[in-house]
Amino acid sequence: MISRPIYERGSIELNGNNFVIEMGLKPVPSEVYQELGQAEVDYTQLQMNSGKLTQLLVTPDHKKYWMVWECVSQEELLSLLQGFPLHDYFDYTVHAVMDMVVASKAGMTDPALDS
């Protein structure tokens, strides 16, 4: 599921490129993980080094993940997600988000409070 509300104030688009992926991992057979695990690590590192994957958070038991992405479009994001070798085992939801610290510095206020 992808939701993408975009809030604008003046001519500044504040939510065009940031996404949070909320993800769980379905059980991966041991032989599949042995075959694809290193490629998964390498692909993750590639995305971090490219600046597309800006944050990766994981619970201590590695059952729940949150990934913060900066992409040109939702299509680019989906393409990058499909590039993960273990993508077929991902169970995820995509959320379009905005950085409210940046937004408030740019003059964004709560749209419900605008008169």
N, CA and C atoms as an extended XYZ file, in Angstrom:
345
Properties=species:S:1:pos:R:3:atomname:S:1:resname:S:1:resid:I:1 pbc="F F F"
N         0.843       -1.173        0.000 N   MET     1
C         0.000        0.000        0.000 CA  MET     1
C         0.886        1.233        0.000 C   MET     1
N         0.590        2.198       -0.846 N   ILE     2
C         1.359        3.430       -0.908 CA  ILE     2
C         0.398        4.584       -0.752 C   ILE     2
N         0.684        5.432        0.235 N   SER     3
C        -0.084        6.657        0.384 CA  SER     3
C         0.878        7.803        0.146 C   SER     3
N         0.448        8.847       -0.529 N   ARG     4
C         1.379        9.903       -0.883 CA  ARG     4
C         0.723       11.275       -0.784 C   ARG     4
N         0.382       11.731        0.424 N   PRO     5
C        -0.116       13.100        0.519 CA  PRO     5
C         1.041       14.078        0.342 C   PRO     5
N         0.827       15.119       -0.418 N   ILE     6
C         1.857       16.142       -0.606 CA  ILE     6
C         1.292       17.461       -0.108 C   ILE     6
N         2.015       18.080        0.812 N   TYR     7
C         1.618       19.375        1.345 CA  TYR     7
C         2.537       20.422        0.748 C   TYR     7
N         1.953       21.510        0.312 N   GLU     8
C         2.747       22.588       -0.249 CA  GLU     8
C         2.437       23.868        0.508 C   GLU     8
N         3.445       24.686        0.645 N   ARG     9
C         3.275       26.025        1.202 CA  ARG     9
C         4.004       26.945        0.263 C   ARG     9
N         3.286       27.826       -0.383 N   GLY    10
C         3.905       28.642       -1.409 CA  GLY    10
C         4.298       27.739       -2.566 C   GLY    10
N         5.528       27.865       -3.011 N   SER    11
C         5.969       27.028       -4.125 CA  SER    11
C         6.885       25.904       -3.652 C   SER    11
N         6.996       25.681       -2.351 N   ILE    12
C         7.906       24.674       -1.816 CA  ILE    12
C         7.164       23.359       -1.624 C   ILE    12
N         7.558       22.328       -2.380 N   GLU    13
C         7.001       21.003       -2.143 CA  GLU    13
C         7.836       20.370       -1.049 C   GLU    13
N         7.186       19.941        0.005 N   LEU    14
C         7.904       19.470        1.182 CA  LEU    14
C         7.901       17.957        1.330 C   LEU    14
N         7.257       17.239        0.444 N   ASN    15
C         7.120       15.797        0.647 CA  ASN    15
C         7.280       15.013       -0.649 C   ASN    15
N         8.140       15.409       -1.519 N   GLY    16
C         8.206       14.738       -2.796 CA  GLY    16
C         9.036       13.481       -2.839 C   GLY    16
N         9.979       13.295       -1.921 N   ASN    17
C        10.977       12.272       -2.158 CA  ASN    17
C        11.281       11.373       -0.969 C   ASN    17
N        10.606       11.514        0.128 N   ASN    18
C        10.949       10.752        1.323 CA  ASN    18
C         9.904        9.680        1.609 C   ASN    18
N        10.419        8.480        1.901 N   PHE    19
C         9.544        7.341        2.150 CA  PHE    19
C        10.066        6.553        3.344 C   PHE    19
N         9.139        6.001        4.109 N   VAL    20
C         9.484        5.052        5.163 CA  VAL    20
C         8.854        3.726        4.781 C   VAL    20
N         9.676        2.688        4.819 N   ILE    21
C         9.196        1.332        4.579 CA  ILE    21
C         9.100        0.657        5.934 C   ILE    21
N         7.918        0.202        6.263 N   GLU    22
C         7.685       -0.581        7.478 CA  GLU    22
C         7.634       -2.031        7.021 C   GLU    22
N         8.534       -2.868        7.548 N   MET    23
C         8.704       -4.179        6.940 CA  MET    23
C         8.892       -5.298        7.950 C   MET    23
N         8.333       -6.431        7.609 N   GLY    24
C         8.616       -7.682        8.290 CA  GLY    24
C         9.230       -8.627        7.271 C   GLY    24
N         9.890       -9.644        7.741 N   LEU    25
C        10.522      -10.615        6.853 CA  LEU    25
C         9.839      -11.964        7.063 C   LEU    25
N         9.284      -12.505        5.979 N   LYS    26
C         8.688      -13.844        6.042 CA  LYS    26
C         9.816      -14.855        6.254 C   LYS    26
N         9.513      -16.035        6.780 N   PRO    27
C        10.572      -17.034        6.990 CA  PRO    27
C        11.321      -17.351        5.684 C   PRO    27
N        12.640      -17.271        5.766 N   VAL    28
C        13.498      -17.552        4.616 CA  VAL    28
C        14.130      -18.930        4.831 C   VAL    28
N        13.905      -19.863        3.916 N   PRO    29
C        14.543      -21.181        4.059 CA  PRO    29
C        16.059      -21.033        4.163 C   PRO    29
N        16.659      -21.833        4.992 N   SER    30
C        18.097      -21.758        5.240 CA  SER    30
C        18.913      -21.820        3.953 C   SER    30
N        18.542      -22.715        3.054 N   GLU    31
C        19.316      -22.844        1.816 CA  GLU    31
C        19.206      -21.601        0.934 C   GLU    31
N        18.044      -20.939        0.974 N   VAL    32
C        17.858      -19.693        0.220 CA  VAL    32
C        18.717      -18.604        0.845 C   VAL    32
N        18.704      -18.512        2.183 N   TYR    33
C        19.505      -17.494        2.847 CA  TYR    33
C        20.999      -17.726        2.592 C   TYR    33
N        21.432      -18.969        2.618 N   GLN    34
C        22.836      -19.270        2.344 CA  GLN    34
C        23.223      -18.842        0.930 C   GLN    34
N        22.305      -19.000        0.005 N   GLU    35
C        22.576      -18.639       -1.385 CA  GLU    35
C        22.524      -17.129       -1.624 C   GLU    35
N        21.560      -16.437       -0.990 N   LEU    36
C        21.304      -15.023       -1.299 CA  LEU    36
C        21.681      -14.042       -0.199 C   LEU    36
N        22.015      -14.537        0.975 N   GLY    37
C        22.259      -13.655        2.123 CA  GLY    37
C        23.345      -12.617        1.887 C   GLY    37
N        24.494      -13.023        1.353 N   GLN    38
C        25.576      -12.062        1.131 CA  GLN    38
C        25.203      -11.040        0.063 C   GLN    38
N        24.491      -11.484       -0.970 N   ALA    39
C        24.032      -10.553       -2.004 CA  ALA    39
C        23.053       -9.532       -1.408 C   ALA    39
N        22.241       -9.972       -0.455 N   GLU    40
C        21.305       -9.068        0.233 CA  GLU    40
C        22.079       -8.000        1.011 C   GLU    40
N        23.088       -8.424        1.745 N   VAL    41
C        23.930       -7.492        2.508 CA  VAL    41
C        24.612       -6.516        1.554 C   VAL    41
N        25.161       -7.023        0.460 N   ASP    42
C        25.863       -6.173       -0.514 CA  ASP    42
C        24.916       -5.155       -1.146 C   ASP    42
N        23.708       -5.590       -1.512 N   TYR    43
C        22.738       -4.681       -2.129 CA  TYR    43
C        22.302       -3.603       -1.134 C   TYR    43
N        22.107       -4.006        0.113 N   THR    44
C        21.746       -3.030        1.157 CA  THR    44
C        22.848       -1.991        1.290 C   THR    44
N        24.097       -2.434        1.329 N   GLN    45
C        25.233       -1.517        1.444 CA  GLN    45
C        25.312       -0.585        0.230 C   GLN    45
N        25.054       -1.110       -0.945 N   LEU    46
C        25.052       -0.299       -2.161 CA  LEU    46
C        24.026        0.822       -2.068 C   LEU    46
N        22.825        0.504       -1.577 N   GLN    47
C        21.773        1.520       -1.451 CA  GLN    47
C        22.133        2.567       -0.389 C   GLN    47
N        22.775        2.150        0.687 N   MET    48
C        23.210        3.109        1.708 CA  MET    48
C        24.305        4.013        1.140 C   MET    48
N        25.267        3.427        0.438 N   ASN    49
C        26.367        4.207       -0.132 CA  ASN    49
C        25.900        5.180       -1.206 C   ASN    49
N        24.821        4.828       -1.911 N   SER    50
C        24.285        5.708       -2.954 CA  SER    50
C        23.497        6.879       -2.379 C   SER    50
N        23.163        6.807       -1.077 N   GLY    51
C        22.369        7.859       -0.455 CA  GLY    51
C        20.872        7.665       -0.608 C   GLY    51
N        20.463        6.602       -1.262 N   LYS    52
C        19.024        6.324       -1.416 CA  LYS    52
C        18.421        5.792       -0.115 C   LYS    52
N        19.092        4.839        0.500 N   LEU    53
C        18.667        4.291        1.791 CA  LEU    53
C        19.406        5.077        2.860 C   LEU    53
N        18.678        5.974        3.541 N   THR    54
C        19.338        6.900        4.461 CA  THR    54
C        19.319        6.436        5.907 C   THR    54
N        18.441        5.507        6.223 N   GLN    55
C        18.389        4.975        7.579 CA  GLN    55
C        17.795        3.582        7.542 C   GLN    55
N        18.342        2.693        8.369 N   LEU    56
C        17.845        1.329        8.487 CA  LEU    56
C        17.764        1.001        9.965 C   LEU    56
N        16.549        0.785       10.438 N   LEU    57
C        16.308        0.481       11.843 CA  LEU    57
C        15.762       -0.939       11.940 C   LEU    57
N        16.195       -1.664       12.953 N   VAL    58
C        15.775       -3.052       13.090 CA  VAL    58
C        15.623       -3.392       14.571 C   VAL    58
N        14.643       -4.229       14.876 N   THR    59
C        14.485       -4.693       16.257 CA  THR    59
C        15.611       -5.678       16.581 C   THR    59
N        15.913       -5.865       17.868 N   PRO    60
C        17.002       -6.780       18.245 CA  PRO    60
C        16.839       -8.200       17.705 C   PRO    60
N        15.600       -8.663       17.536 N   ASP    61
C        15.397      -10.022       17.030 CA  ASP    61
C        15.327      -10.082       15.492 C   ASP    61
N        15.526       -8.954       14.835 N   HIS    62
C        15.510       -8.846       13.366 CA  HIS    62
C        14.188       -9.294       12.744 C   HIS    62
N        13.093       -9.061       13.465 N   LYS    63
C        11.777       -9.446       12.942 CA  LYS    63
C        11.027       -8.256       12.323 C   LYS    63
N        11.418       -7.035       12.680 N   LYS    64
C        10.727       -5.838       12.199 CA  LYS    64
C        11.775       -4.817       11.772 C   LYS    64
N        11.539       -4.184       10.622 N   TYR    65
C        12.482       -3.221       10.055 CA  TYR    65
C        11.755       -1.946        9.663 C   TYR    65
N        12.492       -0.844        9.694 N   TRP    66
C        12.039        0.426        9.142 CA  TRP    66
C        13.183        0.962        8.306 C   TRP    66
N        12.887        1.295        7.070 N   MET    67
C        13.891        1.840        6.172 CA  MET    67
C        13.430        3.223        5.729 C   MET    67
N        14.333        4.187        5.782 N   VAL    68
C        14.046        5.538        5.326 CA  VAL    68
C        14.774        5.729        3.995 C   VAL    68
N        14.022        6.089        2.989 N   TRP    69
C        14.549        6.226        1.626 CA  TRP    69
C        14.362        7.650        1.120 C   TRP    69
N        15.285        8.090        0.295 N   GLU    70
C        15.144        9.338       -0.439 CA  GLU    70
C        15.268        8.998       -1.919 C   GLU    70
N        14.145        9.063       -2.624 N   CYS    71
C        14.086        8.661       -4.032 CA  CYS    71
C        13.432        9.759       -4.861 C   CYS    71
N        13.692        9.724       -6.157 N   VAL    72
C        13.109       10.696       -7.069 CA  VAL    72
C        11.599       10.514       -7.160 C   VAL    72
N        11.151        9.262       -7.089 N   SER    73
C         9.719        8.983       -7.244 CA  SER    73
C         9.377        7.674       -6.541 C   SER    73
N         8.113        7.433       -6.404 N   GLN    74
C         7.672        6.166       -5.822 CA  GLN    74
C         8.019        5.017       -6.766 C   GLN    74
N         8.018        5.266       -8.064 N   GLU    75
C         8.396        4.224       -9.023 CA  GLU    75
C         9.858        3.818       -8.824 C   GLU    75
N        10.736        4.803       -8.608 N   GLU    76
C        12.138        4.487       -8.349 CA  GLU    76
C        12.266        3.660       -7.073 C   GLU    76
N        11.549        4.064       -6.037 N   LEU    77
C        11.590        3.331       -4.774 CA  LEU    77
C        11.185        1.877       -4.976 C   LEU    77
N        10.070        1.643       -5.648 N   LEU    78
C         9.586        0.281       -5.850 CA  LEU    78
C        10.587       -0.542       -6.659 C   LEU    78
N        11.208        0.083       -7.640 N   SER    79
C        12.228       -0.604       -8.429 CA  SER    79
C        13.419       -0.998       -7.551 C   SER    79
N        13.852       -0.090       -6.681 N   LEU    80
C        14.966       -0.393       -5.780 CA  LEU    80
C        14.601       -1.503       -4.800 C   LEU    80
N        13.381       -1.481       -4.300 N   LEU    81
C        12.946       -2.540       -3.378 CA  LEU    81
C        12.937       -3.896       -4.070 C   LEU    81
N        12.498       -3.911       -5.312 N   GLN    82
C        12.445       -5.174       -6.051 CA  GLN    82
C        13.839       -5.701       -6.379 C   GLN    82
N        14.852       -4.846       -6.266 N   GLY    83
C        16.226       -5.270       -6.512 CA  GLY    83
C        16.845       -6.078       -5.385 C   GLY    83
N        16.219       -6.066       -4.206 N   PHE    84
C        16.753       -6.854       -3.099 CA  PHE    84
C        16.644       -8.343       -3.443 C   PHE    84
N        17.714       -9.104       -3.292 N   PRO    85
C        17.661      -10.529       -3.605 CA  PRO    85
C        16.593      -11.297       -2.815 C   PRO    85
N        16.280      -10.848       -1.608 N   LEU    86
C        15.274      -11.534       -0.786 CA  LEU    86
C        13.908      -10.834       -0.834 C   LEU    86
N        13.697       -9.992       -1.841 N   HIS    87
C        12.460       -9.217       -1.951 CA  HIS    87
C        11.209      -10.086       -1.825 C   HIS    87
N        11.241      -11.296       -2.368 N   ASP    88
C        10.051      -12.155       -2.322 CA  ASP    88
C         9.647      -12.531       -0.896 C   ASP    88
N        10.538      -12.323        0.055 N   TYR    89
C        10.257      -12.647        1.455 CA  TYR    89
C         9.895      -11.401        2.276 C   TYR    89
N         9.854      -10.251        1.625 N   PHE    90
C         9.500       -9.007        2.310 CA  PHE    90
C         7.986       -8.905        2.444 C   PHE    90
N         7.539       -8.398        3.570 N   ASP    91
C         6.145       -8.044        3.794 CA  ASP    91
C         6.185       -6.596        4.255 C   ASP    91
N         5.862       -5.654        3.358 N   TYR    92
C         6.102       -4.247        3.697 CA  TYR    92
C         4.972       -3.323        3.287 C   TYR    92
N         4.988       -2.164        3.914 N   THR    93
C         4.088       -1.060        3.599 CA  THR    93
C         4.946        0.167        3.353 C   THR    93
N         4.596        0.911        2.320 N   VAL    94
C         5.317        2.130        1.968 CA  VAL    94
C         4.517        3.329        2.463 C   VAL    94
N         5.216        4.242        3.121 N   HIS    95
C         4.599        5.485        3.580 CA  HIS    95
C         5.375        6.668        3.005 C   HIS    95
N         4.702        7.544        2.290 N   ALA    96
C         5.319        8.805        1.893 CA  ALA    96
C         5.309        9.704        3.127 C   ALA    96
N         6.445       10.328        3.427 N   VAL    97
C         6.549       11.140        4.637 CA  VAL    97
C         7.249       12.457        4.332 C   VAL    97
N         7.135       13.375        5.270 N   MET    98
C         7.894       14.619        5.178 CA  MET    98
C         8.652       14.820        6.480 C   MET    98
N         9.799       15.421        6.375 N   ASP    99
C        10.613       15.763        7.530 CA  ASP    99
C        10.063       17.070        8.098 C   ASP    99
N         9.383       16.997        9.226 N   MET   100
C         8.733       18.176        9.790 CA  MET   100
C         9.719       19.193       10.335 C   MET   100
N        10.918       18.767       10.693 N   VAL   101
C        11.935       19.736       11.113 CA  VAL   101
C        12.289       20.619        9.925 C   VAL   101
N        12.560       20.001        8.777 N   VAL   102
C        12.870       20.754        7.561 CA  VAL   102
C        11.664       21.569        7.128 C   VAL   102
N        10.487       20.960        7.169 N   ALA   103
C         9.272       21.642        6.734 CA  ALA   103
C         8.989       22.885        7.569 C   ALA   103
N         9.132       22.779        8.880 N   SER   104
C         8.851       23.941        9.720 CA  SER   104
C         9.868       25.049        9.490 C   SER   104
N        11.124       24.675        9.227 N   LYS   105
C        12.144       25.685        8.921 CA  LYS   105
C        11.846       26.378        7.595 C   LYS   105
N        11.165       25.675        6.686 N   ALA   106
C        10.800       26.236        5.385 CA  ALA   106
C         9.489       27.020        5.454 C   ALA   106
N         8.873       27.086        6.643 N   GLY   107
C         7.657       27.866        6.810 CA  GLY   107
C         6.378       27.068        6.830 C   GLY   107
N         6.460       25.757        6.794 N   MET   108
C         5.261       24.911        6.820 CA  MET   108
C         4.614       24.972        8.186 C   MET   108
N         3.323       25.145        8.188 N   THR   109
C         2.543       25.078        9.415 CA  THR   109
C         1.473       24.007        9.222 C   THR   109
N         0.784       23.678       10.263 N   ASP   110
C        -0.308       22.701       10.173 CA  ASP   110
C        -1.382       23.280        9.250 C   ASP   110
N        -1.672       22.597        8.131 N   PRO   111
C        -2.688       23.115        7.186 CA  PRO   111
C        -4.043       23.329        7.844 C   PRO   111
N        -4.355       22.579        8.882 N   ALA   112
C        -5.633       22.732        9.568 CA  ALA   112
C        -5.703       24.044       10.352 C   ALA   112
N        -4.544       24.655       10.609 N   LEU   113
C        -4.522       25.919       11.357 CA  LEU   113
C        -4.482       27.140       10.468 C   LEU   113
N        -4.239       26.942        9.155 N   ASP   114
C        -4.205       28.076        8.239 CA  ASP   114
C        -5.577       28.684        8.123 C   ASP   114
N        -5.601       30.010        8.090 N   SER   115
C        -6.916       30.666        7.950 CA  SER   115
C        -7.114       31.207        6.579 C   SER   115
